[in-house]
Amino acid sequence: MEAVYQFFNHPFFVIFGGISATLIIVGVLFNFIFWILGIAPLLWRLGYGRWIRKIVIVANTEVYNNLKKDLVESGIFRAGKISSITDQSLSDVKDHDLLLVHYQSFTKEDIKTILANKKSGAGMIFYYPEFSPQDGQSIPNEIRDKISNSPNTTVVNFRGRLLNDIITTLITTSYK
């Protein structure tokens, strides 16, 4: 046993061990700093978006109730943080920063009004479940271009994808 101790007590092993321990400590410290600088802001934004911000569903009453039910049943969103805007109050869009718009609830002119009233930093998701270019059901080019040119705006046609886009929009637009 004494021979093994003497072998590893050689100056080469002492220096090599000291250098290795220093590199490991520095590596762990850098990993911690990189995690704080990289992941923590995303987690902060997601938490802020999920617990503080409100989602406004712009749709007729029947669609609003279905979408709200889906969002609440997902377990991600609370019912108290979801509200509604109908076609009678489209100018209220300017007061909110996260909008879920049911495309088929409105006319072309209503969609133009919604886009005109949207704040530039607000997130907007157009939900168009019947979207099918193969069947001839698609967004007219004029409206599509307006949606495309509006910042933080997307179009989605699947409910599962809708939840993902809402979460992504919460993260990307929850900064002040």
C-alpha positions in Angstrom: 0.0 0.0 0.0 2.9 2.3 0.8 4.3 1.7 -2.7 1.0 2.8 -4.3 0.9 5.9 -2.1 4.5 6.8 -3.0 3.8 6.2 -6.7 0.9 8.7 -6.8 2.7 11.1 -4.5 5.2 11.7 -7.3 5.4 15.5 -8.3 4.0 14.7 -11.8 0.7 13.4 -10.3 0.5 16.2 -7.8 0.9 18.9 -10.5 -1.4 17.0 -12.9 -4.0 16.6 -10.2 -3.9 20.2 -9.3 -4.3 21.3 -12.9 -7.1 18.9 -13.5 -9.0 20.0 -10.3 -8.6 23.6 -11.3 -9.9 22.9 -14.8 -12.9 21.0 -13.5 -13.8 23.8 -11.0 -13.5 26.5 -13.7 -15.6 24.3 -16.1 -18.3 23.9 -13.6 -18.3 27.6 -12.8 -18.5 28.5 -16.5 -21.4 26.0 -17.1 -23.3 27.6 -14.2 -22.7 31.1 -15.6 -23.7 30.0 -19.1 -26.9 28.4 -17.7 -27.8 31.5 -15.8 -27.2 33.7 -18.8 -28.8 31.4 -21.4 -31.6 29.5 -19.8 -32.7 31.7 -16.9 -34.0 34.5 -19.2 -36.1 32.1 -21.2 -37.6 30.5 -18.0 -38.3 34.0 -16.6 -40.1 35.0 -19.8 -42.1 31.8 -19.9 -43.1 32.1 -16.2 -44.0 35.8 -16.7 -46.0 35.0 -19.8 -47.8 32.1 -18.2 -48.7 33.7 -14.8 -49.0 37.4 -15.5 -50.0 38.0 -19.1 -53.5 37.7 -20.4 -54.6 35.9 -23.6 -57.4 37.6 -25.5 -59.4 35.5 -27.9 -60.8 37.5 -30.7 -63.8 35.4 -32.0 -67.5 34.9 -31.9 -68.9 33.6 -28.6 -69.2 29.9 -29.5 -65.7 29.7 -30.9 -64.4 31.7 -27.9 -65.9 29.2 -25.4 -64.4 26.2 -27.3 -60.9 27.8 -27.5 -61.0 28.9 -23.9 -62.0 25.4 -22.8 -59.1 23.9 -24.8 -56.6 26.3 -23.4 -57.7 25.8 -19.8 -57.9 22.0 -20.2 -54.3 21.9 -21.4 -53.3 22.8 -17.9 -51.0 25.5 -19.1 -53.3 28.5 -18.9 -55.7 29.7 -16.2 -59.3 30.6 -17.0 -58.9 34.0 -15.3 -56.2 35.0 -17.7 -58.3 34.4 -20.8 -60.7 37.1 -22.1 -62.7 37.8 -25.2 -63.1 40.5 -27.9 -66.0 40.2 -30.3 -66.8 41.9 -33.6 -68.5 44.7 -31.7 -65.3 45.9 -30.0 -62.5 45.3 -32.5 -60.8 48.5 -31.6 -60.0 47.1 -28.1 -57.3 45.0 -29.8 -54.9 47.9 -29.3 -55.1 47.5 -25.5 -53.8 43.9 -25.4 -50.4 42.3 -26.2 -51.3 38.7 -26.9 -54.2 38.0 -29.2 -55.6 34.7 -30.6 -57.8 35.5 -33.6 -60.2 33.0 -35.0 -59.9 33.9 -38.7 -63.3 32.5 -39.8 -65.2 34.6 -37.3 -64.5 37.8 -39.2 -64.8 39.4 -42.6 -61.8 40.7 -44.6 -62.6 44.2 -43.4 -62.7 43.0 -39.8 -59.3 41.3 -40.2 -57.9 44.5 -41.7 -59.3 46.5 -38.7 -57.7 43.9 -36.2 -54.3 44.2 -37.9 -54.5 48.0 -38.1 -55.3 48.2 -34.3 -52.6 45.7 -33.2 -49.6 47.1 -31.3 -46.4 46.4 -33.1 -44.9 44.6 -30.1 -48.0 42.5 -29.5 -48.1 38.8 -30.4 -51.0 37.7 -32.7 -51.9 34.2 -33.7 -54.5 33.7 -36.4 -56.3 30.4 -36.0 -57.7 29.1 -39.3 -58.8 25.5 -38.8 -60.4 25.1 -42.2 -57.2 26.3 -44.0 -56.6 23.9 -46.9 -54.9 25.2 -50.1 -55.7 21.9 -51.8 -59.4 22.4 -51.3 -59.3 26.1 -52.3 -59.9 27.3 -48.8 -57.1 29.7 -48.1 -56.4 33.2 -46.9 -56.6 35.8 -49.8 -53.2 37.1 -50.9 -54.0 40.6 -49.8 -54.8 39.5 -46.2 -52.0 37.0 -46.1 -49.5 39.8 -47.0 -50.9 42.1 -44.3 -50.5 39.2 -41.8 -47.1 38.4 -43.0 -45.9 42.0 -42.8 -47.2 42.5 -39.2 -44.5 41.7 -36.6 -45.0 38.8 -34.1 -47.9 37.4 -36.1 -48.4 33.8 -37.3 -51.1 31.6 -38.8 -51.9 28.2 -37.5 -54.5 25.5 -38.5 -54.1 22.7 -35.9 -55.1 22.9 -32.2 -52.0 21.1 -31.0 -49.8 23.5 -32.9 -51.9 26.4 -31.5 -50.8 25.7 -28.0 -47.1 25.6 -29.1 -47.5 28.9 -31.0 -49.1 30.5 -28.0 -46.2 29.4 -25.7 -43.6 30.5 -28.2 -45.4 33.9 -28.6 -45.5 34.3 -24.8 -41.8 33.7 -24.6 -40.8 36.0 -27.5 -43.1 38.9 -26.7 -42.9 39.0 -22.9 -40.0 41.4 -22.6 -40.4 45.0 -21.5 
